[in-house]
Amino acid sequence: MKFLFILNDPPYGTERSYNGLRLAGNLATKHEQAEVDVFLMGDAVACAKSGQTTPNGYYNLERMLKPVLRRGRVLLCGSCMDARGLKDAEIAEGTRRSTLDELGQLTAAADKVIVF
């Protein structure tokens, strides 16, 4: 089954992106048949900012992308990146800039679309 997660909220300050990545990571690691893609839009593009340093015991969204990247893709809205001054060189390894057209294709191909 193909899952598409669309995240909109910033990495910290709310727990929506955290919870979305928890579920995406769970599906990617515990369900062999699952194909999981994550599309980061709006403030969620900062979830893929490389070099995040968080206090001990606090979640780190950059690290939470790794289970998804093993079995799927993490794509970032290019327009959202530009609006926030986030450069391609600043995003986590394995993630990449994308477009609204690609999001449309992923949405049409997905069995389930989950929005956080």
C-alpha positions in Angstrom: 0.0 0.0 0.0 1.3 3.5 -0.9 1.0 6.2 1.8 1.6 9.9 1.3 2.1 12.1 4.3 1.8 15.8 3.8 3.2 17.8 6.7 2.5 21.6 7.1 3.6 22.6 10.6 7.0 23.7 11.9 9.3 21.1 13.4 9.1 22.5 16.9 6.5 24.5 18.8 3.7 22.1 17.9 3.7 18.3 17.8 1.9 17.8 14.5 5.0 17.2 12.4 6.5 15.1 15.1 3.4 12.9 15.2 3.2 12.7 11.5 6.8 11.5 11.3 6.2 9.1 14.1 3.4 7.4 12.2 5.3 7.5 8.8 8.4 6.0 10.5 6.2 3.3 12.1 4.7 2.3 8.8 8.0 2.3 7.1 9.7 0.1 9.6 6.9 -2.2 10.8 5.0 -2.9 7.6 7.1 -4.4 4.8 4.4 -3.8 2.2 4.1 -0.1 2.9 5.6 2.5 0.6 5.9 5.7 2.5 6.5 9.2 1.0 6.6 12.4 3.0 6.0 15.8 1.5 7.0 18.8 3.6 5.1 22.1 2.9 5.0 25.5 4.5 6.9 25.7 7.8 7.4 21.9 7.7 10.3 22.3 5.3 12.4 23.1 8.3 11.9 19.5 9.5 14.5 18.6 7.0 17.1 21.3 8.0 20.4 19.6 8.4 22.4 20.0 11.6 19.5 20.2 14.1 20.8 20.3 17.6 18.2 19.5 20.3 18.6 19.0 24.1 19.1 15.5 25.4 15.8 13.7 25.7 14.1 15.9 23.2 13.0 14.6 19.8 15.0 15.6 16.7 13.0 15.7 13.5 16.0 15.5 11.2 16.8 12.1 12.8 13.2 11.0 12.5 13.4 11.3 8.7 15.9 8.4 8.5 13.4 5.4 8.8 11.3 7.0 6.1 14.3 7.5 3.9 15.2 3.8 4.1 11.9 2.8 2.5 10.5 5.9 0.8 11.2 9.5 0.0 11.1 12.9 1.8 10.4 15.7 -0.5 10.3 19.5 0.2 8.1 22.1 -1.5 10.6 24.2 -3.4 8.5 27.4 -3.2 8.2 26.9 0.5 11.9 26.5 0.8 12.5 29.7 -1.2 10.1 31.7 0.9 11.9 30.6 4.1 15.4 31.1 2.7 16.2 27.4 3.0 18.9 26.4 0.4 19.3 22.9 -1.1 22.7 22.6 0.6 21.1 23.1 4.0 18.7 20.1 3.8 19.2 16.6 5.3 21.0 14.0 3.2 18.5 11.9 1.2 15.8 14.6 1.1 15.2 16.8 -2.0 13.5 19.8 -3.4 10.2 19.0 -5.2 7.3 20.8 -6.8 3.5 21.1 -6.6 3.3 19.0 -9.8 5.2 16.2 -8.2 2.9 16.4 -5.1 -0.1 16.1 -7.5 1.4 13.0 -9.0 2.1 11.4 -5.7 -1.4 12.2 -4.4 -3.0 10.6 -7.5 -0.8 7.5 -7.1 -1.3 7.1 -3.3 -3.7 4.6 -1.7 -3.9 6.8 1.4 -3.1 10.5 1.9 -2.6 11.6 5.5 -2.2 15.3 6.3 -0.7 16.7 9.5 
